[in-house]
Amino acid sequence: MAFSKEYSSYSMDRADGNVRARFIRRVYGHLAAAIVAFALIEAFILQLEITRTLSAKVLQAPMGWLLVLGGFMIVGFMGRRLASSQSRQMQYAGLGLYIVAEAIIFAPLLLLANAYAGGGVILQAAIMTGLLFAGLTATVFITRKDFSFLGSILTIGGFVAIGLIVCATLFGFSLGLWFSVGMILFAGAAILYDTSNILHHYHEEQYVGASLELFASVALLFWYVLQLLLSLSSD
């Protein structure tokens, strides 16, 4: 998200209490709506036979996950660009595009989790993700600390993680349990960063883009919590 654009409204650091409270309500209201929309879309596409067929091909193909990752990165970039525009319609289009992309990329993992560990592990991962998210959010809101310094660390860490995923796919080795632990920490740092930006750096009209960034971090946390639980259950 670019914070340097010229907006007619003030950033949250300069806004009064009422404006800040309204902005926060809008962000978390949109986040809740995005999570509900994601769950509904996921429930629908998991019932489709084509989803099972394509997911099986992705899981079996040597380069399947790389193709999915590449496609998601492109769509995710497009979604973020749209959500950071000044057009409200484009912002919602970007958020919607990102939610659909997340639902598609999650389908193979959820089918795999349900097949090998049952639906209970998915619910367990969702509850753990919610508790972690609540704790991290409370940390920022209580301390009021500005975690924007994490931005450069997350950028470097993101490139390192993508590099490791690509190498693991190309050379056929498993990243293992500790990679999932590391990515959970990474996602937690991303939530701290996003929440801090909501309190300090976003502008009043950027609530759609802010909710997208937060949704992306929550989805990443859920993905690797589920991966961790699957690794533990297989052991």
Backbone as CSV, one residue per row, in Angstrom:
resi,resn,N_x,N_y,N_z,CA_x,CA_y,CA_z,C_x,C_y,C_z
1,MET,0.843,-1.199,0.000,0.000,0.000,0.000,0.871,1.237,0.000
2,ALA,0.623,2.165,-0.909,1.402,3.394,-0.966,0.749,4.447,-0.082
3,PHE,1.510,4.998,0.840,0.984,5.997,1.753,1.314,7.411,1.299
4,SER,2.052,7.547,0.203,2.546,8.859,-0.198,1.604,9.602,-1.127
5,LYS,0.479,9.000,-1.523,-0.443,9.660,-2.425,-1.097,10.857,-1.728
6,GLU,-1.536,11.787,-2.550,-2.208,12.963,-2.015,-3.695,12.676,-1.817
7,TYR,-4.124,12.665,-0.584,-5.529,12.449,-0.259,-6.083,13.715,0.389
8,SER,-7.383,13.928,0.177,-8.015,15.101,0.756,-8.203,14.957,2.259
9,SER,-8.187,13.737,2.757,-8.388,13.479,4.179,-7.052,13.293,4.880
10,TYR,-7.077,13.395,6.192,-5.860,13.276,6.973,-5.515,11.819,7.241
11,SER,-4.195,11.558,7.466,-3.795,10.239,7.936,-4.261,10.086,9.372
12,MET,-4.270,8.859,9.860,-4.822,8.592,11.186,-4.022,9.262,12.301
13,ASP,-2.756,9.519,12.087,-1.973,10.210,13.103,-2.465,11.640,13.325
14,ARG,-3.051,12.235,12.285,-3.493,13.632,12.365,-5.004,13.769,12.525
15,ALA,-5.714,12.659,12.449,-7.172,12.708,12.519,-7.644,12.814,13.966
16,ASP,-8.841,13.386,14.143,-9.386,13.446,15.500,-9.988,12.094,15.886
17,GLY,-10.417,11.993,17.140,-10.861,10.703,17.672,-12.044,10.120,16.944
18,ASN,-13.011,10.953,16.570,-14.204,10.449,15.888,-13.876,9.903,14.506
19,VAL,-13.012,10.620,13.787,-12.620,10.169,12.454,-11.847,8.858,12.554
20,ARG,-10.944,8.778,13.519,-10.159,7.559,13.698,-11.054,6.379,14.059
21,ALA,-12.001,6.604,14.952,-12.908,5.524,15.361,-13.761,5.053,14.184
22,ARG,-14.250,5.992,13.372,-15.057,5.616,12.207,-14.221,4.825,11.203
23,PHE,-12.981,5.257,11.004,-12.087,4.560,10.083,-11.833,3.130,10.556
24,ILE,-11.557,2.967,11.833,-11.280,1.635,12.379,-12.506,0.734,12.251
25,ARG,-13.682,1.269,12.526,-14.899,0.470,12.364,-15.073,0.023,10.916
26,ARG,-14.799,0.922,9.988,-14.931,0.579,8.574,-13.931,-0.507,8.172
27,VAL,-12.693,-0.374,8.622,-11.669,-1.360,8.269,-12.062,-2.747,8.774
28,TYR,-12.408,-2.844,10.046,-12.689,-4.160,10.611,-14.051,-4.687,10.174
29,GLY,-14.965,-3.798,9.836,-16.212,-4.243,9.236,-15.981,-4.864,7.867
30,HIS,-15.115,-4.218,7.069,-14.780,-4.770,5.758,-13.971,-6.061,5.886
31,LEU,-13.098,-6.121,6.891,-12.342,-7.353,7.119,-13.287,-8.502,7.447
32,ALA,-14.250,-8.263,8.332,-15.216,-9.307,8.691,-16.016,-9.741,7.468
33,ALA,-16.430,-8.779,6.650,-17.179,-9.105,5.434,-16.321,-9.911,4.467
34,ALA,-15.030,-9.564,4.375,-14.124,-10.294,3.482,-13.954,-11.739,3.939
35,ILE,-13.843,-11.961,5.246,-13.685,-13.322,5.774,-14.941,-14.144,5.517
36,VAL,-16.103,-13.528,5.735,-17.365,-14.230,5.469,-17.483,-14.561,3.988
37,ALA,-17.158,-13.597,3.123,-17.223,-13.826,1.677,-16.266,-14.938,1.265
38,PHE,-15.063,-14.929,1.835,-14.083,-15.977,1.547,-14.629,-17.349,1.936
39,ALA,-15.227,-17.449,3.125,-15.764,-18.726,3.595,-16.900,-19.218,2.699
40,LEU,-17.762,-18.306,2.281,-18.890,-18.694,1.428,-18.411,-19.130,0.047
41,ILE,-17.486,-18.379,-0.522,-16.943,-18.751,-1.838,-16.221,-20.085,-1.754
42,GLU,-15.443,-20.260,-0.678,-14.707,-21.515,-0.499,-15.656,-22.691,-0.377
43,ALA,-16.712,-22.527,0.420,-17.684,-23.600,0.591,-18.331,-23.970,-0.741
44,PHE,-18.555,-22.971,-1.567,-19.174,-23.226,-2.875,-18.219,-23.956,-3.812
45,ILE,-16.993,-23.450,-3.960,-16.102,-24.047,-4.956,-15.616,-25.432,-4.530
46,LEU,-15.595,-25.710,-3.230,-15.183,-27.033,-2.778,-16.212,-28.102,-3.128
47,GLN,-17.429,-27.679,-3.436,-18.460,-28.634,-3.831,-18.399,-28.977,-5.319
48,LEU,-17.605,-28.231,-6.084,-17.546,-28.427,-7.530,-16.582,-29.550,-7.880
49,GLU,-16.975,-30.379,-8.808,-16.122,-31.490,-9.244,-14.846,-30.978,-9.899
50,ILE,-14.958,-29.865,-10.628,-13.781,-29.319,-11.296,-12.732,-28.869,-10.286
51,THR,-13.171,-28.429,-9.108,-12.227,-28.030,-8.065,-11.413,-29.229,-7.600
52,ARG,-12.073,-30.359,-7.404,-11.374,-31.573,-6.977,-10.413,-32.052,-8.059
53,THR,-10.845,-31.982,-9.315,-9.994,-32.424,-10.424,-8.751,-31.560,-10.545
54,LEU,-8.948,-30.245,-10.549,-7.812,-29.330,-10.700,-6.901,-29.371,-9.480
55,SER,-7.481,-29.526,-8.297,-6.672,-29.600,-7.077,-5.790,-30.844,-7.082
56,ALA,-6.338,-31.956,-7.559,-5.547,-33.187,-7.646,-4.373,-33.005,-8.599
57,LYS,-4.615,-32.317,-9.713,-3.534,-32.070,-10.671,-2.456,-31.168,-10.081
58,VAL,-2.890,-30.166,-9.333,-1.929,-29.259,-8.693,-1.078,-30.007,-7.678
59,LEU,-1.713,-30.840,-6.863,-0.992,-31.564,-5.823,-0.051,-32.617,-6.401
60,GLN,-0.387,-33.156,-7.576,0.421,-34.219,-8.172,1.505,-33.687,-9.100
61,ALA,1.263,-32.530,-9.708,2.220,-32.001,-10.679,3.459,-31.459,-9.970
62,PRO,4.664,-31.749,-10.489,5.888,-31.253,-9.866,5.936,-29.727,-9.760
63,MET,5.412,-29.056,-10.782,5.456,-27.596,-10.801,4.086,-26.981,-10.502
64,GLY,3.147,-27.793,-10.025,1.787,-27.309,-9.820,1.703,-26.139,-8.867
65,TRP,2.360,-26.258,-7.715,2.281,-25.188,-6.731,2.958,-23.918,-7.211
66,LEU,4.017,-24.070,-8.018,4.674,-22.876,-8.552,3.751,-22.114,-9.487
67,LEU,3.000,-22.844,-10.313,2.049,-22.192,-11.211,0.970,-21.469,-10.415
68,VAL,0.470,-22.131,-9.364,-0.536,-21.504,-8.516,0.034,-20.272,-7.831
69,LEU,1.256,-20.396,-7.293,1.898,-19.280,-6.612,2.112,-18.114,-7.565
70,GLY,2.586,-18.404,-8.777,2.810,-17.350,-9.759,1.525,-16.643,-10.140
71,GLY,0.485,-17.431,-10.390,-0.803,-16.838,-10.729,-1.363,-15.991,-9.609
72,PHE,-1.211,-16.491,-8.383,-1.736,-15.745,-7.245,-0.977,-14.440,-7.051
73,MET,0.337,-14.449,-7.248,1.123,-13.226,-7.085,0.686,-12.165,-8.088
74,ILE,0.393,-12.596,-9.314,-0.059,-11.643,-10.333,-1.418,-11.066,-9.967
75,VAL,-2.353,-11.954,-9.613,-3.694,-11.502,-9.243,-3.641,-10.656,-7.972
76,GLY,-2.801,-11.072,-7.002,-2.669,-10.306,-5.767,-2.135,-8.911,-6.017
77,PHE,-1.170,-8.797,-6.933,-0.632,-7.482,-7.284,-1.714,-6.611,-7.908
78,MET,-2.495,-7.207,-8.803,-3.584,-6.464,-9.447,-4.624,-6.016,-8.410
79,GLY,-4.980,-6.929,-7.480,-5.947,-6.591,-6.454,-5.478,-5.447,-5.577
80,ARG,-4.214,-5.479,-5.185,-3.672,-4.415,-4.332,-3.624,-3.083,-5.074
81,ARG,-3.252,-3.129,-6.351,-3.225,-1.897,-7.141,-4.614,-1.282,-7.244
82,LEU,-5.597,-2.117,-7.498,-6.966,-1.606,-7.598,-7.444,-1.051,-6.254
83,ALA,-7.126,-1.770,-5.179,-7.598,-1.360,-3.849,-6.925,-0.084,-3.367
84,SER,-5.784,0.279,-3.939,-5.089,1.503,-3.528,-5.444,2.697,-4.413
85,SER,-6.349,2.507,-5.391,-6.749,3.610,-6.259,-7.703,4.538,-5.515
86,GLN,-7.970,5.702,-6.090,-8.875,6.645,-5.448,-10.325,6.407,-5.834
87,SER,-10.562,5.524,-6.789,-11.923,5.179,-7.185,-12.483,4.133,-6.218
88,ARG,-13.605,4.435,-5.586,-14.196,3.490,-4.642,-14.587,2.187,-5.334
89,GLN,-15.103,2.277,-6.567,-15.490,1.075,-7.307,-14.275,0.185,-7.563
90,MET,-13.148,0.801,-7.929,-11.931,0.040,-8.183,-11.393,-0.579,-6.896
91,GLN,-11.532,0.139,-5.800,-11.094,-0.414,-4.516,-11.855,-1.699,-4.179
92,TYR,-13.162,-1.653,-4.343,-13.965,-2.846,-4.053,-13.699,-3.960,-5.062
93,ALA,-13.434,-3.582,-6.307,-13.084,-4.589,-7.311,-11.787,-5.290,-6.920
94,GLY,-10.818,-4.521,-6.434,-9.559,-5.115,-5.995,-9.735,-6.043,-4.816
95,LEU,-10.544,-5.628,-3.849,-10.794,-6.479,-2.681,-11.508,-7.758,-3.089
96,GLY,-12.509,-7.629,-3.947,-13.242,-8.809,-4.413,-12.352,-9.761,-5.187
97,LEU,-11.506,-9.213,-6.055,-10.580,-10.038,-6.835,-9.642,-10.809,-5.914
98,TYR,-9.162,-10.138,-4.879,-8.224,-10.783,-3.959,-8.898,-11.895,-3.164
99,ILE,-10.128,-11.666,-2.734,-10.858,-12.691,-1.974,-11.069,-13.936,-2.818
100,VAL,-11.472,-13.749,-4.067,-11.690,-14.890,-4.964,-10.383,-15.641,-5.198
101,ALA,-9.291,-14.895,-5.409,-7.987,-15.535,-5.628,-7.568,-16.353,-4.416
102,GLU,-7.775,-15.815,-3.217,-7.440,-16.557,-2.000,-8.277,-17.825,-1.899
103,ALA,-9.559,-17.734,-2.210,-10.430,-18.914,-2.128,-9.950,-20.005,-3.078
104,ILE,-9.513,-19.626,-4.252,-9.044,-20.603,-5.237,-7.747,-21.260,-4.781
105,ILE,-6.809,-20.449,-4.293,-5.509,-21.013,-3.912,-5.622,-21.870,-2.647
106,PHE,-6.609,-21.607,-1.802,-6.785,-22.398,-0.584,-7.431,-23.751,-0.861
107,ALA,-8.134,-23.884,-1.975,-8.923,-25.096,-2.224,-8.102,-26.390,-2.140
108,PRO,-6.943,-26.495,-2.823,-6.184,-27.752,-2.726,-5.748,-28.081,-1.301
109,LEU,-5.311,-27.069,-0.551,-4.858,-27.314,0.819,-6.007,-27.776,1.707
110,LEU,-7.174,-27.169,1.559,-8.318,-27.555,2.387,-8.806,-28.962,2.045
111,LEU,-8.800,-29.293,0.758,-9.181,-30.653,0.363,-8.190,-31.673,0.917
112,LEU,-6.916,-31.337,0.863,-5.883,-32.223,1.399,-6.041,-32.385,2.911
113,ALA,-6.270,-31.272,3.604,-6.430,-31.325,5.055,-7.639,-32.153,5.441
114,ASN,-8.733,-31.988,4.723,-9.949,-32.735,5.034,-9.775,-34.224,4.775
115,ALA,-9.011,-34.555,3.723,-8.807,-35.955,3.369,-7.908,-36.671,4.375
116,TYR,-6.876,-36.003,4.868,-5.888,-36.675,5.704,-6.115,-36.479,7.205
117,ALA,-6.760,-35.378,7.579,-6.924,-35.122,9.012,-8.360,-34.813,9.408
118,GLY,-9.270,-34.697,8.445,-10.662,-34.409,8.755,-10.921,-32.922,8.909
119,GLY,-12.210,-32.575,8.879,-12.580,-31.173,8.975,-12.239,-30.531,10.302
120,GLY,-12.040,-31.345,11.338,-11.726,-30.794,12.651,-10.443,-29.995,12.670
121,VAL,-9.446,-30.416,11.881,-8.175,-29.704,11.878,-8.329,-28.329,11.238
122,ILE,-9.241,-28.204,10.280,-9.490,-26.904,9.655,-10.132,-25.957,10.657
123,LEU,-11.109,-26.462,11.410,-11.743,-25.648,12.442,-10.736,-25.255,13.516
124,GLN,-9.889,-26.192,13.897,-8.868,-25.908,14.898,-7.918,-24.816,14.417
125,ALA,-7.516,-24.902,13.143,-6.632,-23.882,12.575,-7.318,-22.521,12.549
126,ALA,-8.607,-22.509,12.230,-9.358,-21.244,12.189,-9.436,-20.614,13.573
127,ILE,-9.690,-21.433,14.599,-9.777,-20.911,15.966,-8.423,-20.376,16.420
128,MET,-7.361,-21.114,16.155,-6.025,-20.672,16.543,-5.664,-19.373,15.831
129,THR,-6.010,-19.287,14.552,-5.735,-18.064,13.791,-6.483,-16.877,14.400
130,GLY,-7.757,-17.093,14.745,-8.538,-16.026,15.348,-7.964,-15.555,16.673
131,LEU,-7.514,-16.498,17.504,-6.940,-16.137,18.797,-5.626,-15.380,18.633
132,LEU,-4.777,-15.848,17.712,-3.513,-15.156,17.459,-3.752,-13.751,16.922
133,PHE,-4.702,-13.643,16.002,-5.026,-12.343,15.432,-5.544,-11.388,16.511
134,ALA,-6.421,-11.880,17.377,-6.959,-11.046,18.446,-5.845,-10.571,19.383
135,GLY,-4.923,-11.468,19.717,-3.827,-11.097,20.599,-2.903,-10.065,19.997
136,LEU,-2.568,-10.239,18.722,-1.679,-9.293,18.039,-2.354,-7.933,17.881
137,THR,-3.643,-7.954,17.543,-4.382,-6.702,17.391,-4.451,-5.955,18.713
138,ALA,-4.724,-6.684,19.792,-4.792,-6.061,21.120,-3.447,-5.452,21.505
139,THR,-2.363,-6.118,21.131,-1.030,-5.602,21.442,-0.830,-4.218,20.850
140,VAL,-1.214,-4.064,19.579,-1.037,-2.769,18.911,-1.960,-1.715,19.502
141,PHE,-3.218,-2.079,19.726,-4.178,-1.098,20.219,-3.877,-0.672,21.655
142,ILE,-3.336,-1.580,22.451,-3.028,-1.244,23.845,-1.743,-0.421,23.935
143,THR,-0.704,-0.849,23.224,0.587,-0.156,23.308,0.632,1.100,22.454
144,ARG,-0.213,1.170,21.377,-0.216,2.279,20.414,1.131,2.444,19.730
145,LYS,1.948,1.382,19.733,3.285,1.435,19.146,3.204,1.443,17.627
146,ASP,4.105,2.179,17.007,4.191,2.236,15.554,5.158,1.141,15.082
147,PHE,4.606,0.105,14.407,5.426,-1.010,13.927,5.797,-0.851,12.451
148,SER,5.796,0.383,11.950,6.111,0.580,10.531,7.541,0.179,10.196
149,PHE,8.424,0.113,11.203,9.801,-0.319,10.958,9.869,-1.765,10.454
150,LEU,8.780,-2.520,10.641,8.766,-3.910,10.177,8.630,-4.015,8.661
151,GLY,8.298,-2.915,7.988,8.046,-2.961,6.550,9.204,-3.521,5.755
152,SER,10.402,-3.001,5.976,11.571,-3.475,5.222,11.919,-4.912,5.586
153,ILE,11.732,-5.274,6.860,12.005,-6.651,7.288,11.049,-7.618,6.608
154,LEU,9.768,-7.238,6.513,8.778,-8.092,5.861,9.051,-8.221,4.369
155,THR,9.502,-7.147,3.750,9.817,-7.208,2.315,10.939,-8.203,2.050
156,ILE,12.017,-8.086,2.819,13.152,-9.010,2.652,12.733,-10.442,2.991
157,GLY,12.007,-10.589,4.104,11.555,-11.921,4.507,10.630,-12.547,3.487
158,GLY,9.801,-11.731,2.855,8.901,-12.247,1.831,9.650,-12.801,0.633
159,PHE,10.671,-12.076,0.188,11.474,-12.559,-0.937,12.232,-13.833,-0.573
160,VAL,12.742,-13.896,0.657,13.442,-15.103,1.103,12.492,-16.291,1.123
161,ALA,11.279,-16.083,1.646,10.287,-17.167,1.720,9.914,-17.660,0.328
162,ILE,9.679,-16.723,-0.607,9.344,-17.119,-1.973,10.495,-17.897,-2.605
163,GLY,11.725,-17.445,-2.355,12.887,-18.155,-2.890,12.990,-19.574,-2.365
164,LEU,12.728,-19.742,-1.070,12.778,-21.079,-0.486,11.683,-21.981,-1.049
165,ILE,10.486,-21.415,-1.233,9.388,-22.202,-1.800,9.710,-22.635,-3.219
166,VAL,10.270,-21.728,-4.019,10.641,-22.060,-5.401,11.715,-23.139,-5.422
167,CYS,12.737,-22.981,-4.580,13.823,-23.979,-4.532,13.303,-25.342,-4.071
168,ALA,12.422,-25.349,-3.082,11.865,-26.611,-2.601,11.083,-27.313,-3.700
169,THR,10.362,-26.551,-4.507,9.588,-27.137,-5.597,10.496,-27.644,-6.710
170,LEU,11.500,-26.858,-7.059,12.383,-27.228,-8.162,13.260,-28.435,-7.821
171,PHE,13.748,-28.474,-6.591,14.713,-29.511,-6.214,14.106,-30.635,-5.381
172,GLY,12.817,-30.554,-5.121,12.113,-31.675,-4.520,12.392,-31.946,-3.059
173,PHE,12.723,-30.921,-2.266,12.902,-31.162,-0.831,11.774,-30.503,-0.056
174,SER,11.551,-30.992,1.158,10.470,-30.487,1.987,10.980,-29.362,2.882
175,LEU,10.186,-28.306,2.995,10.571,-27.200,3.864,10.351,-27.536,5.329
176,GLY,9.433,-28.446,5.601,9.284,-28.979,6.947,8.534,-28.095,7.917
177,LEU,8.456,-28.604,9.142,7.667,-27.989,10.195,8.196,-26.616,10.576
178,TRP,9.508,-26.458,10.645,10.072,-25.199,11.118,9.858,-24.056,10.139
179,PHE,9.714,-24.379,8.857,9.372,-23.332,7.894,7.979,-22.798,8.190
180,SER,7.045,-23.693,8.508,5.690,-23.262,8.873,5.718,-22.381,10.122
181,VAL,6.536,-22.766,11.109,6.670,-21.957,12.321,7.198,-20.566,11.969
182,GLY,8.227,-20.536,11.121,8.797,-19.257,10.711,7.789,-18.390,9.971
183,MET,6.974,-19.010,9.121,5.979,-18.248,8.372,4.831,-17.780,9.267
184,ILE,4.536,-18.511,10.322,3.547,-18.043,11.298,4.062,-16.775,11.990
185,LEU,5.351,-16.785,12.337,5.953,-15.584,12.919,5.945,-14.436,11.919
186,PHE,6.226,-14.756,10.656,6.204,-13.746,9.598,4.805,-13.137,9.459
187,ALA,3.789,-14.003,9.424,2.408,-13.520,9.301,2.017,-12.697,10.522
188,GLY,2.472,-13.107,11.701,2.193,-12.330,12.905,2.802,-10.935,12.828
189,ALA,4.032,-10.860,12.328,4.681,-9.556,12.156,3.920,-8.715,11.140
190,ALA,3.402,-9.354,10.086,2.622,-8.634,9.075,1.343,-8.058,9.682
191,ILE,0.705,-8.800,10.582,-0.507,-8.299,11.240,-0.167,-7.113,12.141
192,LEU,0.943,-7.194,12.867,1.387,-6.054,13.671,1.615,-4.831,12.791
193,TYR,2.282,-5.036,11.667,2.581,-3.950,10.728,1.302,-3.340,10.159
194,ASP,0.386,-4.197,9.700,-0.857,-3.702,9.113,-1.710,-2.961,10.141
195,THR,-1.817,-3.519,11.338,-2.631,-2.898,12.379,-2.041,-1.559,12.801
196,SER,-0.726,-1.506,12.894,-0.058,-0.254,13.216,-0.323,0.804,12.149
197,ASN,-0.292,0.398,10.880,-0.572,1.346,9.799,-2.011,1.846,9.861
198,ILE,-2.918,0.977,10.285,-4.323,1.380,10.436,-4.447,2.480,11.491
199,LEU,-3.675,2.378,12.558,-3.736,3.374,13.627,-2.989,4.655,13.291
200,HIS,-1.942,4.544,12.457,-1.041,5.690,12.302,-0.900,6.245,10.888
201,HIS,-0.982,5.405,9.854,-0.504,5.864,8.553,-1.529,5.868,7.423
202,TYR,-2.556,5.082,7.508,-3.555,5.108,6.442,-4.320,6.425,6.486
203,HIS,-4.824,6.815,5.328,-5.694,7.982,5.251,-7.146,7.557,5.424
204,GLU,-7.972,8.515,5.727,-9.364,8.253,6.081,-10.124,7.476,5.015
205,GLU,-9.799,7.698,3.741,-10.533,7.059,2.650,-9.917,5.743,2.194
206,GLN,-8.918,5.253,2.893,-8.215,4.032,2.476,-8.680,2.793,3.225
207,TYR,-9.886,2.800,3.747,-10.318,1.677,4.583,-10.480,0.380,3.798
208,VAL,-10.813,0.465,2.499,-10.931,-0.765,1.703,-9.551,-1.388,1.493
209,GLY,-8.591,-0.572,1.100,-7.229,-1.084,0.926,-6.639,-1.602,2.219
210,ALA,-6.932,-0.918,3.336,-6.427,-1.369,4.630,-7.003,-2.727,4.997
211,SER,-8.287,-2.925,4.719,-8.911,-4.211,5.030,-8.341,-5.322,4.156
212,LEU,-7.987,-5.007,2.902,-7.379,-6.014,2.030,-6.034,-6.464,2.593
213,GLU,-5.208,-5.504,2.989,-3.888,-5.861,3.528,-4.026,-6.712,4.784
214,LEU,-4.958,-6.358,5.638,-5.157,-7.123,6.863,-5.716,-8.512,6.562
215,PHE,-6.632,-8.592,5.606,-7.178,-9.888,5.205,-6.077,-10.786,4.647
216,ALA,-5.189,-10.217,3.841,-4.087,-10.994,3.276,-3.192,-11.569,4.370
217,SER,-2.916,-10.785,5.397,-2.064,-11.254,6.493,-2.757,-12.328,7.323
218,VAL,-4.060,-12.163,7.558,-4.820,-13.175,8.303,-4.868,-14.478,7.512
219,ALA,-5.086,-14.377,6.196,-5.122,-15.574,5.355,-3.773,-16.294,5.370
220,LEU,-2.685,-15.525,5.326,-1.350,-16.130,5.389,-1.155,-16.852,6.719
221,LEU,-1.581,-16.231,7.796,-1.472,-16.869,9.113,-2.270,-18.164,9.155
222,PHE,-3.494,-18.140,8.659,-4.343,-19.331,8.638,-3.698,-20.443,7.812
223,TRP,-3.141,-20.094,6.658,-2.503,-21.072,5.774,-1.417,-21.841,6.506
224,TYR,-0.531,-21.123,7.225,0.605,-21.793,7.837,0.274,-22.404,9.196
225,VAL,-0.742,-21.899,9.876,-1.223,-22.604,11.069,-1.784,-23.960,10.657
226,LEU,-2.534,-23.979,9.565,-3.083,-25.244,9.068,-1.968,-26.173,8.613
227,GLN,-0.964,-25.634,7.927,0.184,-26.443,7.513,0.887,-27.046,8.725
228,LEU,1.044,-26.257,9.760,1.706,-26.735,10.971,0.916,-27.866,11.621
229,LEU,-0.383,-27.688,11.734,-1.217,-28.726,12.332,-1.201,-30.012,11.512
230,LEU,-1.177,-29.866,10.195,-1.094,-31.064,9.336,0.242,-31.773,9.535
231,SER,1.325,-31.009,9.669,2.635,-31.624,9.893,2.683,-32.353,11.226
232,LEU,2.096,-31.756,12.251,2.063,-32.391,13.563,1.202,-33.633,13.575
233,SER,0.083,-33.586,12.861,-0.817,-34.752,12.823,-0.198,-35.911,12.061
234,SER,0.600,-35.598,11.033,1.244,-36.652,10.262,2.349,-37.319,11.056
235,ASP,2.951,-36.561,11.982,3.988,-37.142,12.839,3.380,-38.067,13.890
